[in-house]
Amino acid sequence: MNKVLIFEKIKSKFEIKKKSKKYFTDIEKIEKSYFKNFWSYNQILSHFISSNSHNLYIKLGDKIISYCLCIANDEFIEILKIVTIQNHRGRGFAISLLDKVEEFGINNSLKRVCLEVDETNNSAINLYKKKGFRIDGLRKKYYRNSNTNAVLMSKNI
Ligand SMILES: CC(C)(COP(=O)(O)OP(=O)(O)OC[C@H]1O[C@@H](n2cnc3c(N)ncnc32)[C@H](O)[C@@H]1OP(=O)(O)O)[C@@H](O)C(=O)NCCC(=O)NCCS
């Protein structure tokens, strides 16, 4: 099967109207499969509409297989979600998305990329360390479902 990887950014409400339903439904399904604190369709929609959101996804054919949802301000960009669906993991998709987030930050004169991650999420922590993120601190018992700590990480760019 030919893989077609496309990086796209939805910039305007106009674009959202054209493409959104299918993509938001894909993201909603993935959210429900992989996160206890998953975003609903309406949360995904309002995030995409927000003027300071920056969102990237990778499609295989017409299906989203990996995405990264971020929010930016004048100083930094924060990664809120990053996911690759199970049967496409370990192929460098998340690394590619992080490269693109970093590129966006550099192009927009931002100083840092930051995020928080559950301390038990070893694959994500490895991913961020591989990309040069450092641990800034902990938020104790941050995740209510599991009572686990959040690790705060960032990378200067
Ligand atoms: C974390 C996640 C996004 C990684 O996606 P991916 O596309 O498989 O990642 P990549 O193929 O780009 O992997 C890059 C690096 O991440 C780390 N990594 C990824 N999966 C790993 C695993 N199962 N165990 C240990 N390290 C892992 C490794 O350092 C890897 O580099 P390597 O292949 O040279 O060892 C994916 O596992 C996922 O979607 N998890 C569920 C959602 C989640 O927890 N998201 C993060 C919190 S919001």
The ligand as an SDF file (V2000), in Angstrom:
LIG
                    3D

 48 50  0  0  0  0  0  0  0  0999 V2000
    3.8990    8.3630   22.2310 C   0  0  0  0  0  0  0  0  0  0  0  0
    3.4640    8.1610   20.7770 C   0  0  0  0  0  0  0  0  0  0  0  0
    2.7690    9.4490   20.2930 C   0  0  0  0  0  0  0  0  0  0  0  0
    4.6930    7.8630   19.9030 C   0  0  0  0  0  0  0  0  0  0  0  0
    4.2600    7.8330   18.5390 O   0  0  0  0  0  0  0  0  0  0  0  0
    5.1310    7.0940   17.3820 P   0  0  0  0  0  0  0  0  0  0  0  0
    4.6760    7.6440   16.0840 O   0  0  0  0  0  0  0  0  0  0  0  0
    5.0850    5.6350   17.5610 O   0  0  0  0  0  0  0  0  0  0  0  0
    6.5890    7.6160   17.7500 O   0  0  0  0  0  0  0  0  0  0  0  0
    7.9120    7.5120   16.8420 P   0  0  0  0  0  0  0  0  0  0  0  0
    7.8550    6.3170   15.9540 O   0  0  0  0  0  0  0  0  0  0  0  0
    8.1370    8.8390   16.2040 O   0  0  0  0  0  0  0  0  0  0  0  0
    8.9880    7.2200   17.9930 O   0  0  0  0  0  0  0  0  0  0  0  0
   10.0060    8.0960   18.3010 C   0  0  0  0  0  0  0  0  0  0  0  0
   10.6530    7.7440   19.6300 C   0  0  0  0  0  0  0  0  0  0  0  0
    9.6930    7.7200   20.7010 O   0  0  0  0  0  0  0  0  0  0  0  0
   10.0910    6.7220   21.6750 C   0  0  0  0  0  0  0  0  0  0  0  0
    9.0910    5.6520   21.7090 N   0  0  0  0  0  0  0  0  0  0  0  0
    8.0120    5.5300   20.8850 C   0  0  0  0  0  0  0  0  0  0  0  0
    7.3140    4.4180   21.2290 N   0  0  0  0  0  0  0  0  0  0  0  0
    7.9700    3.8500   22.2700 C   0  0  0  0  0  0  0  0  0  0  0  0
    7.7310    2.6890   23.0550 C   0  0  0  0  0  0  0  0  0  0  0  0
    6.6760    1.8780   22.8490 N   0  0  0  0  0  0  0  0  0  0  0  0
    8.5950    2.4070   24.0650 N   0  0  0  0  0  0  0  0  0  0  0  0
    9.6470    3.2030   24.3150 C   0  0  0  0  0  0  0  0  0  0  0  0
    9.9330    4.3280   23.5930 N   0  0  0  0  0  0  0  0  0  0  0  0
    9.0910    4.6260   22.5850 C   0  0  0  0  0  0  0  0  0  0  0  0
   11.4240    6.1840   21.1930 C   0  0  0  0  0  0  0  0  0  0  0  0
   12.4360    7.0170   21.7310 O   0  0  0  0  0  0  0  0  0  0  0  0
   11.3080    6.3920   19.6910 C   0  0  0  0  0  0  0  0  0  0  0  0
   12.5600    6.4410   19.0660 O   0  0  0  0  0  0  0  0  0  0  0  0
   13.2070    5.0570   18.5020 P   0  0  0  0  0  0  0  0  0  0  0  0
   12.1950    4.4830   17.5670 O   0  0  0  0  0  0  0  0  0  0  0  0
   14.4510    5.5020   17.8110 O   0  0  0  0  0  0  0  0  0  0  0  0
   13.4400    4.2040   19.6950 O   0  0  0  0  0  0  0  0  0  0  0  0
    2.4870    6.9380   20.6500 C   0  0  0  0  0  0  0  0  0  0  0  0
    3.0330    5.8570   21.3710 O   0  0  0  0  0  0  0  0  0  0  0  0
    1.0680    7.2090   21.1310 C   0  0  0  0  0  0  0  0  0  0  0  0
    0.2260    7.6640   20.3540 O   0  0  0  0  0  0  0  0  0  0  0  0
    0.7650    6.9180   22.4150 N   0  0  0  0  0  0  0  0  0  0  0  0
   -0.5830    7.1110   22.9540 C   0  0  0  0  0  0  0  0  0  0  0  0
   -0.9220    8.5810   23.1150 C   0  0  0  0  0  0  0  0  0  0  0  0
    0.0270    9.2640   24.0510 C   0  0  0  0  0  0  0  0  0  0  0  0
    0.3720    8.7380   25.1050 O   0  0  0  0  0  0  0  0  0  0  0  0
    0.4380   10.4920   23.6770 N   0  0  0  0  0  0  0  0  0  0  0  0
    1.3810   11.3010   24.4610 C   0  0  0  0  0  0  0  0  0  0  0  0
    0.7370   12.0550   25.5640 C   0  0  0  0  0  0  0  0  0  0  0  0
   -0.4110   13.2770   25.0410 S   0  0  0  0  0  0  0  0  0  0  0  0
  1  2  1  0
  2  3  1  0
  2  4  1  0
  2 36  1  0
  4  5  1  0
  5  6  1  0
  6  7  2  0
  6  8  1  0
  6  9  1  0
  9 10  1  0
 10 11  2  0
 10 12  1  0
 10 13  1  0
 13 14  1  0
 14 15  1  0
 15 16  1  0
 15 30  1  0
 16 17  1  0
 17 18  1  0
 17 28  1  0
 18 19  1  0
 18 27  1  0
 19 20  2  0
 20 21  1  0
 21 22  1  0
 21 27  2  0
 22 23  1  0
 22 24  2  0
 24 25  1  0
 25 26  2  0
 26 27  1  0
 28 29  1  0
 28 30  1  0
 30 31  1  0
 31 32  1  0
 32 33  2  0
 32 34  1  0
 32 35  1  0
 36 37  1  0
 36 38  1  0
 38 39  2  0
 38 40  1  0
 40 41  1  0
 41 42  1  0
 42 43  1  0
 43 44  2  0
 43 45  1  0
 45 46  1  0
 46 47  1  0
 47 48  1  0
M  END
$$$$
